[in-house]
Amino acid sequence: MFKYLWMVTQDLFLTVTLTTLMHTLLVRLAGRKGRLIHGLAAGTGVLASVVLAAVKFNTRLIISSHWNHYIYAVILVLTLLFLAGTALFGKKENQPAWAGILFLCVVGSLLSAVLIFYSLPGVLLYPFSFNTMGQGYLSSYYLIRLAGWAGALILLLIYSCLLSACTSSIRPFGVLPVLLDAGLLFFALYCFGRFFVPWVNRAKWLHWPVRYSDESFGWIGKWMMFTANHSMLFLWAEAVLPVLLAVLFFRQGTVIRETYDNPAQFRKLKARNRHFRRTALGILICMILCTTVLTVVKANDTKQVELSAPETYTIDEDTESILIPVESVSDGHLHRFEYRTEKNIDVRWIVVKKPGSASFGVGLDACEVCGNAGYFERGGQVICKRCDVVMNINTIGFKGGCNPIPLPYEVKEGSLIFKLSDIIAGEKEFR
């Protein structure tokens, strides 16, 4: 659940922020025509994203790194055109220069469509990658992950509505194009670094402005690596914009500058300012939630889980078996064991007593789906370290899904007995 909560938020936050600011700016510049043009472009971007997601899901025709190379180029060109357009025509609200306003509407709408097309297809594909443990789309495994995915979309929708309400009424008008230009510039700098990735990967293509060497690609290589290693820095730079808007809007809602003729008008102005302040606080609350999701939730979800240390056992040389006392593994907790083979491969296996039963769940510390990542115990549950799926302890020892690969054993004279030949046969899972 938490994985897709922060992943969707991270993937769409920048696009939602920029397209919302773009929509409001074009509406304030061109009224209904701006709303219509941008709405059609955004709808086209969503439709194209659905088509691209379907193609990526059903075929192997789309290579994301190559595809994004061209998208970055389009974003860079459109951003430069839009920055030039706002410098020339975007200074005043509802100005009569319709040629310039039409230019801004077309370029800005195309830019929003491309941003949606860049970020949305991957998000649309997430629900098709959820691990259902073979239980179908109505299983708890699937629905929990779907809840995280949908929760992020709902949070971003609320944030977009509040941001739109803020930017529709904020004064002075010049604040809006300045902050939008800043946001687009931040993202353009990121796109510029990512644009050269295919070129650097094919160094023989790189002749200008730097020449290829075995050690460096000049300033392009340095910037490319910076954007790769500090991608979140650009997202946090974008996050400053709605915070500034919210602070300015809250301040706008604390003072009544308009004249009024009677107490009724004064009360109306007070109610309007109260609405402004609540909208600003709503944006700040959304930003706090998004920040929490992208820091605390993400860090907790992606932190490396340390597997418990392997426990001791006895080797019977005569029978070439491993003996583990039953009483040492009968507490209902996960117990891990390890044997180093002659090929210096550490074969791990786990033992856990099944609840309400005298039998044990036994298997290699690996599965056919996630490999040898291993399992750990959390809150009395056995969890796959790689996919975070909760195991049904009663099914441990059965083949299939994310269950541990079964390992033969027998219970005799108060001990769990494992043949060394069966342990060594598991070498292939830990190479």
DAQUIZI-V969586 format. One record per run of one state. SS is the DSSP state (H for helix, E for strand, C for the rest). FROM is the first residue (numbers start at 0). TO is the last residue. Records with the same first field share a line. If there is no record, write none. Layout:
SS->FROM-TO / FROM-TO
This chain:
C->0-0 / 30-30 / 58-62 / 89-96 / 128-138 / 169-172 / 195-195 / 201-201 / 205-216 / 229-229 / 252-261 / 302-312 / 316-319 / 329-333 / 340-344 / 353-358 / 364-365 / 367-369 / 371-373 / 378-379 / 384-388 / 391-391 / 395-404 / 406-408 / 412-413 / 429-430
H->1-29 / 31-57 / 63-88 / 97-127 / 139-168 / 173-194 / 196-200 / 202-204 / 217-228 / 230-251 / 262-301 / 325-328 / 392-394 / 419-428
E->313-315 / 320-324 / 334-339 / 345-352 / 359-363 / 366-366 / 370-370 / 374-377 / 380-383 / 389-390 / 405-405 / 409-411 / 414-418
